[in-house]
C-alpha cells in the first residue's frame, strides 16, 4: 500500500519535472514500522545536477545515484549487416543523396531478405560498410583499442521480432574497447543555448536601434547587460567537462519492431451489453538485421543530467563522423540505463575524495536496474529520476530492489518491471559458426594499416574545421563553430563560396568590398538553418519528444537547396542584382516550392530585380516626394527641425513601396537625399 502510494505521487510529478526551474524533484512518502502503528511523513528530494536523493525536511543527503549507459546506434549504411536488403539510408540516385523516407514510413515488411527472416539455408555476409562505420565510430569515441581480431557470437533468446531465435553480436570479443567521452551535463548545455539565443536577440535589437541622444542611456544599459552576459558565458565555458569511460563497442544486429493495436467491440442482446477488447501485435521486419553498434559504458555517471548530456554528446559525435543519423525519434539511436543507488556517507561531502574515487563504486551500492529503450533526452532524465526515487523509497523501508529489467512508460512517466532476477535469461552465448573472425587486415580495410585507414576516411574534427574556417575564410567564431559542428554544412559552405566567386569572376565583377564568404555563412547560419528548423517544427506537430529530438538534430543534410543554387543566389546579391530581402524570399521558394529553377529564373518570374540606375532612382524619388498625397510631409520637411529624419524615413518607405521593393537601398537613399536637397534649395532661392 505504501509503495503504491509513493508510485502514484511520483506519477503526478513527472510531467512538470523538466519544465521546473528548480534543480530538484521532491516526493513525499508515507512510511511505517511493523512494530508501531504510528505513521510519519518523509519528503525525498532529488537533485538533477548532483544526483543526490535527500530528506528535504532535514536537508540530509541519503543516497547517490550510480548510472551506466548502453547506447544502440543504428549505422547509416545502405544495406543490412548480414544481407543485401536495403535500409532507410539506401541510395536511390546517383548524387549520393539518401532517401528521405524512413523505414518507419515505408510499407511494412518490404525491406527484407530471406536471411533476415531466418529462411533455412541462408547464410550471413558481413557488410564492409558496417565495418568502416563502426571503426570510425570507435575512433571518434577515443577507443584505445580497436582490435585487429574480433569474433561474432550468438546471443540466444526467443521473441517474435527476432526470427532466428538469436542475435549475432560481439559480447565477449568486441570490435573496440576502452574509450573516453568528455561532455557537459544537460543543464549546462541548456544554459549555453539560452545564452547564445539571448546574445543573438540583443545583437539584432542593437542593429535596429539608432545612435541618437534619446537612446544614449539605453545604450549604456545595454552595454552593462552585455558585459554581464559576457561574464556569464565565460563562466559557462570555464565549466570542466565530465568524463565517461567506455568499456566496449560491439557490432550486432537490430531486431524487428513490434507494435500493439487494441480494438474494443460491443455486442448487445436483449438484457446485457458485452464489451470485448482484442489486442493484436504487429511485427515489421524492415528493421530486423540492420547494423547496430552497442556502446557500453562503465558506471561513471552520477546524475540524470549527466546521463542526458553524454547521450547527446555521443549522438553528435556519431552524426559528425557520418556513422549514425542520430534520429532518436525514429529509433536510430536508443539508450538503456543501468541505475542503482548507494548510501551517502559523511566522507562524500569531501569533493577531492569524491573526485579521486570517481571510478570506484561506493560501498553499499545496490543492485542495478536496467531501464530499456529510451528514445529521447526527456525520457532519459525522467526515467533516471523516477528510478532514483523508487529505489530510495524501497531502501528506506529496508526493502532493497533486486536486479531487474524495466521499461519506461512515457505517458505515465514511470518505469514498469518486465523481468525480475528470478526470470533472468540464460543467453547461452556461443561462437557464430557461419562467420569467420573479423580481422582488420589490408583486405578488410582496403588500406595497409588501421592508421592509414583512419587518415583516409576519418572526417575533419569539429575543432580542426573551426580553426580552418576562421583562418581561411575569416569567419566569426560563432558562425565557424556552427558550420563546423555539421559536416554537410562545411561542404555546402565551401562549395557555395566557390560557385559564387566563379560566377562573379565570369561577370568580371572585381568589387573587393563584398565579402562573399561572410555572405554565404550568414545566409547559411541565419536563413537556411531557420527554414530547416521551421520545417522540423511543422513535421513534429504536437509531439514534444519528437520536436526536441528534431531540433537537436538540425542539419544542412536535410536541406533541399544545393550548393550550386545557393552560390548563384549569393552572387546575385554580391553583384547588386538582388537585395538581401529579395534573396531571402527566393531562398524560401527554392527550399519548398521550386526545387529545380535557378535563382535568376525565380527572380525574373516574380519581377525581383534591383533598380540601381541613378537616373531612374532620382525620377522615382521625385515622383514620390512631389506626389500630392505626400504634400503634408513635404511641407513639414521644408520647415526643418529635429523630426526631419522621421520624414526622410517616411519617404524611404514610400519609394520602396513604389518600386515594389526593387530599389537599391543605398543608391535610393542617395538619390532621395539629392531630391530633398533640391527641394530645400529651391525654397531658399524663392524666399530670397
C-alpha positions in Angstrom: 0.0 0.0 0.0 2.8 2.4 1.0 4.8 1.6 -2.2 1.7 2.1 -4.4 1.1 5.5 -2.7 4.6 6.5 -3.4 4.3 5.5 -7.1 1.1 7.4 -7.5 2.7 10.6 -6.1 5.7 10.2 -8.4 3.3 9.7 -11.3 1.7 13.1 -10.6 5.1 14.9 -10.5 6.8 13.7 -13.7 5.1 15.9 -16.3 6.2 19.2 -14.6 9.6 17.7 -13.9 11.5 19.0 -16.9 9.7 22.4 -17.1 10.5 23.3 -13.5 13.2 26.0 -13.0 14.2 24.2 -9.8 17.0 21.7 -9.8 15.3 19.1 -7.7 12.2 16.9 -7.5 10.5 16.4 -4.2 8.3 13.5 -3.4 6.5 12.9 -0.2 6.5 9.3 1.1 4.4 7.7 3.8 6.4 5.1 5.8 5.6 3.0 8.8 7.3 0.5 11.1 6.0 -3.0 11.6 6.3 -2.6 15.4 4.4 0.6 15.5 1.1 1.8 14.1 2.4 5.5 14.1 2.9 6.9 10.6 5.3 9.7 9.8 5.8 11.7 6.6 9.2 11.9 4.9 9.9 14.0 1.8 12.6 12.9 -0.6 14.2 15.4 -2.9 16.2 14.5 -6.0 18.7 17.0 -7.3 19.1 16.6 -11.1 22.5 18.2 -11.1 24.1 16.2 -8.3 22.1 13.0 -8.3 21.6 13.2 -4.6 18.4 11.9 -3.0 17.9 13.9 0.2 15.5 14.1 3.1 14.2 17.5 2.2 12.8 18.3 5.6 16.1 17.9 7.4 18.4 18.7 4.4 20.1 15.4 4.9 21.7 13.6 1.9 20.6 9.9 1.8 21.5 8.3 -1.4 23.6 8.9 -4.6 22.6 7.6 -8.0 25.1 5.4 -9.9 24.4 5.2 -13.6 25.9 3.4 -16.6 24.6 3.5 -20.1 24.3 1.3 -23.1 23.6 3.1 -26.4 22.4 1.2 -29.5 23.2 3.3 -32.6 21.9 2.2 -36.0 24.7 2.6 -38.6 23.8 4.8 -41.5 24.7 2.3 -44.3 22.7 1.4 -47.4 22.2 -2.3 -46.6 21.7 -4.5 -43.6 24.6 -6.0 -41.6 24.5 -9.6 -43.0 22.2 -9.2 -46.1 21.7 -7.1 -49.2 18.3 -5.8 -48.0 18.1 -2.0 -48.3 17.8 0.2 -45.2 16.4 3.7 -44.9 19.8 5.0 -45.9 19.8 3.2 -49.2 20.9 5.5 -52.1 18.2 5.9 -54.7 20.0 8.0 -57.2 23.5 8.8 -58.4 24.1 12.0 -56.4 24.8 10.1 -53.2 21.7 11.6 -51.6 19.9 9.2 -49.3 16.3 8.5 -49.3 14.3 10.9 -47.0 11.7 8.1 -46.3 12.4 6.3 -43.1 11.9 2.7 -42.5 9.0 3.5 -40.2 7.2 5.3 -43.0 7.9 2.5 -45.6 5.5 -0.3 -46.2 5.9 -2.9 -43.6 8.0 -6.0 -44.3 9.2 -4.8 -47.7 12.9 -4.2 -46.9 13.7 -7.8 -46.1 15.9 -10.6 -47.3 15.4 -14.3 -46.8 18.3 -14.3 -44.3 16.6 -11.6 -42.2 13.6 -13.9 -41.8 15.8 -16.9 -40.9 14.9 -18.9 -44.1 16.7 -22.3 -43.9 19.9 -22.5 -45.9 20.6 -18.7 -46.0 23.9 -17.6 -44.7 25.2 -14.2 -43.4 27.5 -12.0 -45.5 29.2 -9.2 -43.5 28.8 -5.7 -44.8 32.1 -3.8 -45.4 30.2 -0.5 -45.0 29.3 -1.6 -41.4 33.0 -2.4 -40.6 34.0 1.0 -41.9 31.3 2.9 -39.9 31.9 1.0 -36.7 35.7 1.7 -36.9 35.1 5.4 -37.4 32.7 5.4 -34.5 35.2 3.7 -32.2 38.0 6.1 -33.3 35.7 9.2 -32.7 35.0 7.9 -29.2 38.7 7.7 -28.4 38.9 3.9 -28.0 42.4 3.0 -27.1 42.0 -0.5 -28.6 40.4 -1.1 -32.0 41.1 -4.8 -32.0 42.6 -6.3 -35.1 40.9 -9.6 -34.2 37.3 -9.8 -33.1 34.6 -12.5 -33.2 30.9 -12.8 -33.7 28.7 -15.0 -31.4 25.1 -15.9 -31.0 23.1 -14.5 -28.1 20.0 -16.8 -27.7 16.6 -15.6 -26.7 13.2 -16.1 -28.1 10.9 -13.3 -29.2 8.7 -12.7 -32.2 10.7 -9.8 -33.6 13.9 -12.0 -33.6 13.3 -14.6 -36.4 16.5 -16.6 -35.8 15.9 -17.1 -32.1 19.3 -15.5 -31.5 21.1 -12.2 -32.1 24.5 -12.1 -33.8 26.7 -9.9 -31.6 30.2 -9.5 -30.2 29.6 -9.7 -26.4 32.9 -11.3 -25.5 35.2 -10.4 -28.4 34.2 -6.7 -29.2 35.5 -4.6 -32.0 36.8 -1.9 -29.7 37.3 -1.1 -26.1 38.5 1.4 -23.5 37.1 4.7 -24.9 36.6 8.1 -23.3 34.0 10.8 -23.9 34.2 14.3 -22.5 30.9 16.1 -22.3 28.8 18.8 -20.5 25.8 17.8 -18.4 22.4 18.5 -20.0 21.7 21.5 -17.7 24.9 23.3 -18.8 24.0 22.6 -22.5 20.6 24.2 -22.0 22.2 27.2 -20.3 24.7 27.6 -23.0 22.0 27.5 -25.7 19.9 30.1 -23.7 22.9 32.4 -23.5 23.6 32.1 -27.2 19.9 32.8 -28.1 19.9 35.9 -25.8 23.1 37.2 -27.3 21.6 36.9 -30.8 18.5 38.7 -29.8 20.5 41.6 -28.3 22.7 41.9 -31.4 19.5 42.0 -33.5 18.0 44.7 -31.3 21.1 46.8 -31.5 21.1 46.6 -35.3 17.5 48.0 -35.3 18.4 50.8 -32.8 19.6 54.4 -33.5 22.6 56.3 -32.2 20.9 59.4 -31.1 20.6 61.3 -27.8 17.3 59.7 -26.8 18.9 56.3 -26.8 22.2 57.2 -25.1 21.1 55.9 -21.7 19.6 52.8 -23.3 23.0 52.1 -25.0 24.8 52.4 -21.6 22.3 50.0 -20.0 22.7 47.6 -23.0 26.5 47.7 -22.6 26.3 46.8 -18.9 23.9 43.9 -19.7 26.2 42.7 -22.5 29.1 42.7 -20.1 27.1 40.7 -17.6 26.1 38.2 -20.3 29.7 38.0 -21.5 30.8 37.3 -17.9 28.1 34.6 -17.7 29.2 33.0 -20.9 32.9 33.0 -19.7 31.8 31.2 -16.6 29.8 28.7 -18.7 32.8 28.0 -20.9 35.1 27.6 -17.9 33.0 24.6 -16.6 35.1 21.5 -16.7 33.6 18.7 -18.8 32.6 15.4 -17.3 34.4 12.2 -18.4 32.7 8.9 -19.1 34.7 5.7 -19.8 33.5 3.4 -22.5 34.1 -0.3 -21.7 33.5 -1.7 -25.2 31.9 -1.1 -28.6 30.4 -4.1 -30.4 28.8 -4.7 -33.8 25.5 -6.5 -33.8 22.1 -6.9 -35.4 19.0 -4.9 -34.8 15.6 -6.6 -34.2 12.3 -6.1 -35.9 9.7 -3.6 -34.5 6.6 -4.8 -32.6 3.6 -2.6 -32.3 0.4 -3.4 -30.4 -3.1 -2.5 -31.5 -6.1 -2.7 -29.2 -9.7 -2.7 -30.5 -12.9 -2.7 -28.5 -16.2 -4.1 -29.7 -19.6 -4.0 -28.1 -22.3 -6.7 -28.6 -25.8 -6.2 -27.4 -28.5 -8.7 -26.6 -31.9 -8.1 -25.0 -30.6 -7.7 -21.4 -26.9 -7.0 -21.4 -24.1 -5.4 -23.4 -20.9 -7.4 -23.7 -17.6 -5.5 -24.3 -14.8 -7.4 -25.9 -11.3 -6.0 -26.0 -8.8 -7.5 -28.5 -5.1 -6.7 -28.5 -3.0 -7.8 -31.5 0.7 -7.5 -32.1 2.0 -6.4 -35.5 5.7 -7.1 -36.4 7.6 -5.1 -39.0 10.8 -6.8 -40.1 12.2 -3.8 -42.1 14.5 -3.0 -39.2 15.5 -6.7 -38.5 19.1 -7.2 -39.3 20.1 -3.6 -39.6 23.6 -2.9 -38.4 24.0 -1.6 -34.8 26.9 -0.7 -32.7 26.3 -1.1 -29.0 28.3 1.3 -26.8 28.6 0.0 -23.3 30.0 2.4 -20.6 31.3 1.9 -17.1 29.0 3.1 -14.3 30.8 6.6 -14.1 27.7 8.8 -14.2 26.1 10.2 -11.1 23.2 12.4 -12.2 20.2 12.4 -14.6 21.7 15.5 -16.4 25.0 13.7 -16.9 23.2 10.8 -18.5 21.3 13.0 -20.9 24.4 15.1 -21.6 26.6 12.2 -22.6 23.9 10.7 -24.8 23.6 14.0 -26.6 27.4 14.3 -27.0 27.7 10.7 -28.4 24.8 11.4 -30.7 26.5 14.4 -32.1 29.9 12.7 -32.4 28.4 9.7 -34.3 26.5 12.1 -36.5 29.6 14.1 -37.2 31.6 11.1 -38.5 28.5 10.0 -40.5 28.1 6.6 -38.8 24.6 7.3 -37.4 21.9 9.9 -38.3 21.1 10.3 -34.6 17.3 10.5 -35.0 16.2 9.2 -31.7 12.5 9.8 -32.5 12.9 7.2 -35.3 14.8 4.7 -33.1 18.1 5.3 -34.9 19.7 5.8 -31.5 18.3 4.2 -28.4 19.6 4.2 -24.8 19.4 1.7 -22.0 20.1 2.9 -18.4 21.6 0.9 -15.6 20.5 2.7 -12.5 21.4 1.9 -8.8 21.8 3.9 -5.6 24.4 3.9 -2.8 24.1 5.4 0.7 25.8 8.8 1.1 28.5 8.6 3.8 30.0 11.6 5.7 33.1 11.3 3.5 31.1 12.0 0.4 31.0 15.7 1.4 34.7 15.9 0.6 34.9 16.9 -3.1 38.5 15.9 -3.5 37.9 12.5 -2.2 34.8 12.1 -4.4 36.8 13.2 -7.4 39.7 10.7 -6.7 37.2 7.9 -6.0 35.1 8.6 -9.1 35.6 5.3 -10.8 35.2 3.1 -7.7 31.6 2.1 -6.8 30.6 3.5 -3.3 30.2 0.9 -0.5 26.6 -0.3 -0.1 25.9 0.1 -3.8 22.5 -1.5 -4.6 21.6 -3.9 -7.4 21.4 -2.2 -10.8 18.1 -1.9 -12.5 18.1 -1.8 -16.3 15.7 0.6 -18.0 15.4 -0.2 -21.7 14.7 1.5 -25.0 14.7 5.2 -24.1 14.5 7.3 -27.2 14.7 10.9 -26.1 16.6 13.1 -23.7 13.5 13.8 -21.8 12.8 10.2 -21.2 16.4 9.6 -20.0 16.0 12.3 -17.4 12.5 11.3 -16.3 13.4 7.6 -16.1 16.6 8.2 -14.1 14.7 10.4 -11.6 11.8 8.0 -11.2 14.2 5.1 -10.6 16.2 7.1 -8.1 13.1 8.0 -6.0 11.6 4.5 -6.4 14.8 2.7 -5.3 15.3 5.2 -2.4 11.8 4.7 -1.2 12.3 0.9 -1.1 15.6 1.3 0.7 14.1 3.5 3.4 11.7 0.7 4.1 14.5 -1.8 4.2 13.1 -3.5 1.0 16.0 -3.1 -1.3 15.4 -3.6 -5.0 16.8 -6.7 -6.8 18.3 -6.9 -10.3 15.6 -6.4 -12.8 14.8 -5.1 -16.2 12.2 -2.4 -16.6 10.8 -0.3 -19.4 9.7 3.4 -19.3 6.1 4.4 -19.9 6.3 7.9 -21.4 2.6 8.5 -20.9 2.6 7.5 -17.2 6.0 8.9 -16.5 7.1 5.7 -14.7 9.1 2.5 -15.2 7.4 -0.9 -15.4 9.1 -4.2 -14.5 9.3 -6.6 -17.4 11.7 -9.1 -16.0 12.8 -9.8 -12.4 16.0 -11.5 -11.2 14.3 -14.9 -10.9 13.3 -14.5 -14.6 16.9 -13.8 -15.8 17.6 -15.2 -19.2 20.5 -17.6 -19.9 21.6 -16.2 -23.3 23.8 -19.3 -24.0 26.4 -17.4 -25.9 28.2 -19.4 -28.4 30.6 -18.6 -31.3 28.8 -17.8 -34.6 29.6 -20.9 -36.8 28.7 -19.2 -40.1 31.0 -16.2 -39.8 34.8 -16.2 -39.6 36.6 -13.9 -37.1 36.7 -10.3 -38.2 40.3 -9.5 -38.9 41.2 -5.8 -39.7 43.8 -6.5 -42.4 44.5 -4.9 -45.7 41.8 -7.0 -47.4 39.2 -5.9 -44.9 40.2 -2.2 -44.6 41.4 -1.5 -48.1 44.4 0.1 -46.5 47.8 -1.1 -45.4 47.1 -0.3 -41.8 44.5 1.0 -39.4 46.3 4.3 -39.1 46.2 4.7 -42.9 42.5 3.8 -43.0 41.7 6.4 -40.3 43.8 9.1 -42.1 41.9 8.3 -45.3 38.3 8.1 -44.0 38.2 9.9 -40.7 36.4 13.3 -41.2 37.9 16.5 -40.0 37.1 17.1 -36.4 34.8 20.0 -35.4 37.7 21.7 -33.6 40.0 21.5 -36.6 37.3 22.6 -39.0 36.5 25.6 -36.8 40.2 26.7 -36.8 40.4 26.2 -40.6 37.2 28.2 -41.3 38.5 31.0 -39.1 41.9 31.1 -40.8 40.9 30.5 -44.5 37.6 32.4 -44.7 37.9 35.0 -41.9 34.5 34.0 -40.4 33.4 35.0 -36.9 33.9 32.4 -34.2 30.3 31.7 -33.5 29.5 31.2 -37.2 32.6 29.0 -37.7 31.6 26.8 -34.7 28.1 26.4 -36.0 29.2 25.4 -39.5 32.0 23.1 -38.2 29.5 21.2 -36.0 27.6 20.0 -39.1 29.9 18.3 -41.7 27.4 18.6 -44.5 27.3 22.4 -43.7 31.1 22.6 -44.2 30.8 21.1 -47.7 27.8 23.2 -48.6 29.5 26.4 -47.4 32.8 25.8 -49.2 31.1 24.7 -52.5 28.7 27.7 -52.4 31.6 30.1 -51.8 33.4 28.6 -54.8 30.4 28.8 -57.1 29.7 32.4 -56.1 33.2 33.6 -56.7 33.4 31.8 -60.0 30.1 33.4 -61.1 31.4 36.9 -60.1 34.7 36.3 -61.9 32.8 35.3 -65.1 30.9 38.6 -64.9 34.2 40.5 -64.4 33.0 41.8 -61.1 36.1 42.8 -59.2 34.3 44.5 -56.3 36.6 43.6 -53.3 34.3 45.4 -50.9 31.9 42.4 -50.9 32.9 39.5 -48.6 31.4 36.5 -50.4 32.4 34.1 -47.6 30.6 36.1 -45.0 27.5 36.4 -47.2 27.3 32.6 -47.7 28.0 32.0 -44.0 25.3 34.4 -42.9 22.7 33.0 -45.3 23.6 29.5 -44.3 23.5 30.1 -40.5 20.7 32.6 -40.2 18.3 31.9 -43.0 18.8 28.3 -44.3 19.0 26.8 -40.8 15.9 28.8 -39.8 13.9 27.3 -42.7 15.1 23.8 -41.8 14.2 24.4 -38.1 10.7 25.7 -39.1 10.2 22.6 -41.3 11.2 20.3 -38.3 8.7 22.0 -36.0 5.9 21.6 -38.6 6.9 17.9 -39.0 6.9 17.3 -35.2 3.4 18.8 -34.7 2.4 18.4 -31.0 4.8 15.6 -30.3 7.2 17.3 -27.8 9.7 14.4 -27.7 9.9 14.3 -31.5 10.2 18.1 -31.6 13.1 18.2 -29.1 14.9 15.4 -31.0 14.4 17.0 -34.4 15.6 20.4 -33.2 18.7 18.8 -31.7 19.4 17.1 -35.0 19.1 20.1 -37.3 21.5 19.6 -40.2 22.1 21.1 -43.7 21.8 17.5 -44.9 18.1 18.0 -44.5 18.1 20.9 -46.9 16.7 20.8 -50.4 18.9 23.7 -51.5 22.1 22.5 -53.1 25.4 24.5 -53.0 25.2 25.4 -56.7 21.9 27.3 -56.3 23.0 28.9 -53.0 26.2 30.1 -54.6 24.4 31.6 -57.6 22.0 33.3 -55.2 24.8 34.8 -53.2 26.5 36.0 -56.4 23.3 37.9 -57.4 23.4 39.7 -54.0 27.1 40.5 -54.4 26.8 42.0 -57.9 23.8 44.1 -56.8 21.2 42.2 -58.8 19.2 41.3 -55.7 18.7 42.9 -52.3 19.0 40.8 -49.2 15.2 40.8 -48.6 14.7 39.6 -52.2 17.3 36.8 -51.8 15.6 35.6 -48.6 12.3 35.3 -50.4 14.0 33.4 -53.3 15.7 31.1 -50.8 12.4 30.2 -49.2 10.9 29.4 -52.7 13.9 27.3 -53.6 13.6 25.3 -50.4 10.0 24.4 -50.6 8.1 25.5 -53.7 10.6 25.3 -56.6 13.4 22.7 -56.2 14.9 23.0 -59.7 14.8 26.6 -61.1 17.8 28.8 -60.8 17.6 31.9 -58.5 17.8 34.1 -61.6 14.7 32.4 -63.2 12.7 32.7 -59.9 13.7 36.4 -59.6 12.6 37.1 -63.2 9.2 35.4 -62.8 8.5 37.4 -59.7 9.8 40.7 -61.0 12.5 40.9 -58.4 15.4 42.9 -59.8 17.3 45.7 -58.2 16.9 49.2 -59.7 20.4 50.7 -59.4 20.4 53.2 -62.3 20.7 56.6 -60.6 18.6 58.5 -63.2 15.7 56.0 -62.7 16.0 56.3 -58.9 16.1 60.1 -59.0 13.0 60.2 -61.1 11.3 57.6 -58.8 12.1 59.7 -55.7 11.0 62.9 -57.4 7.6 61.4 -58.2 7.1 60.2 -54.6 8.3 63.5 -53.0 6.0 65.6 -55.2 3.1 63.3 -55.0 0.0 65.3 -53.9 -0.7 62.6 -51.3 2.6 63.5 -49.6 2.2 67.3 -49.6 1.8 67.4 -45.8 5.0 65.6 -45.2 6.9 67.6 -47.8 5.8 70.9 -46.2 6.9 69.6 -42.7 10.3 68.7 -44.2 10.7 72.2 -45.7 10.2 73.7 -42.2 13.2 71.7 -40.9 13.6 70.8 -37.2 14.6 67.8 -35.2 12.0 65.5 -36.8 13.2 65.7 -40.3 14.8 62.3 -40.0 11.3 60.8 -39.5 10.1 62.4 -42.7 13.1 61.1 -44.5 12.3 57.6 -43.2 8.7 58.1 -44.4 9.8 58.9 -47.9 12.2 55.9 -48.0 9.3 53.7 -47.2 7.1 55.2 -49.9 9.9 54.9 -52.5 10.5 51.3 -51.7 6.8 50.6 -51.9 6.5 52.4 -55.2 9.4 50.3 -56.6 7.9 47.1 -55.2 11.0 46.7 -53.0 13.3 46.7 -56.0 15.1 50.0 -55.4 18.8 49.6 -54.4 18.7 50.7 -50.8 21.9 52.7 -50.6 21.6 54.2 -54.0 18.0 55.0 -53.4 18.8 56.9 -50.2 21.5 58.8 -52.1 19.0 59.7 -54.8 16.4 60.7 -52.2 18.9 62.9 -50.4 19.7 64.8 -53.6 15.9 65.3 -54.4 15.2 66.6 -50.9 18.2 68.8 -51.0 17.0 70.3 -54.3 13.6 70.9 -52.7 15.2 72.9 -49.8 17.5 74.8 -52.2 14.5 75.8 -54.4 12.6 77.0 -51.4 15.6 79.1 -50.2 16.0 80.6 -53.6 12.3 81.5 -53.9 12.3 83.1 -50.5 15.4 85.2 -51.1 
